Amino acid sequence: MRHVRAAVAILSLAAAVRAEGTEQLLEILDLHERLATNETFQQQAKMLGAYMQEAQAMGHDDRVRVYRSVLAILRKIEAAPAKGTAVAPQAAGTGAPDAPPAPKPAGETPVAVLDAGAARLEWFKADSLDKLPEVPLRMSLWTRDLLSMGEETDRDLPPSPDAPSAARISFFLEAKAAGDHAFTVQHGGNDFRILVGDRQVVDLPRGGERTGRGVVHLEQGFHRIDVLLRYDASGDSSFAVGVLAPGASENRVVTRSDLLLKRPPPVTE
């Protein structure tokens, strides 16, 4: 995963929003997430990351050609029938890219295979959780427990601590048995919200209670979870998210192994 994180980290959307080619960048980031555990992608992630970094200094037309080339490579990796199949890099600008797959609505149980160990992390410039921009300032992977001490050296802190910022951590959680699941939150005093599918389970407004609990009935299977938080320079970014599953005797922190990301299902003969 270290090459995946290195490649994703350089794709700052702050620059992308200011230049054309945003659609290609967004699709590249989406493919990064879906291919996070693909061996072929991991082998080429460092090279592709360097390729994208070089594109930032290019003119508009050359930069868009690089984006299209990277997209073509990532689509070939995603469509490869065999695990570990090598995909040769394509020259910039050659071939027309295929149409991207239609996005699935939030909260839908995924048909694809799920892999543990990471969630999608998006940072936004926003002073409210009610109206997040469509395009994030930064996009990467959250690869640890849902627990943050809010330290200045934390790599997952927002890109601009001096301006109001909001984060969204998205993943799938498996309910191993049907029943009521209790989600608990401790946070540093800023806006904090948890959505399960399209249901708001926890909502703690800024300056209010620093602990909260919400209960939701989940059927057995996989469920989309969105953890939203917002704070500014005067706030404390520390937080912890726990879950109490049916039949469990005590609440526990949502760990890295609980975080599930989608990847394409295996190709069958």
Stockholm file with secondary structure:
# STOCKHOLM 1.0

chainA/1-269         MRHVRAAVAILSLAAAVRAEGTEQLLEILDLHERLATNETFQQQAKMLGAYMQEAQAMGHDDRVRVYRSVLAILRKIEAAPAKGTAVAPQAAGTGAPDAPPAPKPAGETPVAVLDAGAARLEWFKADSLDKLPEVPLRMSLWTRDLLSMGEETDRDLPPSPDAPSAARISFFLEAKAAGDHAFTVQHGGNDFRILVGDRQVVDLPRGGERTGRGVVHLEQGFHRIDVLLRYDASGDSSFAVGVLAPGASENRVVTRSDLLLKRPPPVTE
#=GR chainA/1-269 SS CHHHHHHHHTCCHHHHHTSSCHHHHHHHHHHHHHTTTCHHHHHHHHHHHHHHHHHTTSCHHHHHHHHHHHHHHHHHHHHCSSTTCCCCCCCTTCSCCCCCCCCCCTTCCCSSEEEESCEEEEEEECSCSSSCCSSCSEEEEECSCSEECCCTTCTTSCSCTTSCEEEEEEEEEEESSSEEEEEEEEESSSEEEEEETTEEEEEECTTSCSEEEEEEEECSEEEEEEEEEEECTTSCCCEEEEEECTTCSSCEECCGGGCEEEECCCCCC
#=GC SS_cons         CHHHHHHHHTCCHHHHHTSSCHHHHHHHHHHHHHTTTCHHHHHHHHHHHHHHHHHTTSCHHHHHHHHHHHHHHHHHHHHCSSTTCCCCCCCTTCSCCCCCCCCCCTTCCCSSEEEESCEEEEEEECSCSSSCCSSCSEEEEECSCSEECCCTTCTTSCSCTTSCEEEEEEEEEEESSSEEEEEEEEESSSEEEEEETTEEEEEECTTSCSEEEEEEEECSEEEEEEEEEEECTTSCCCEEEEEECTTCSSCEECCGGGCEEEECCCCCC
//
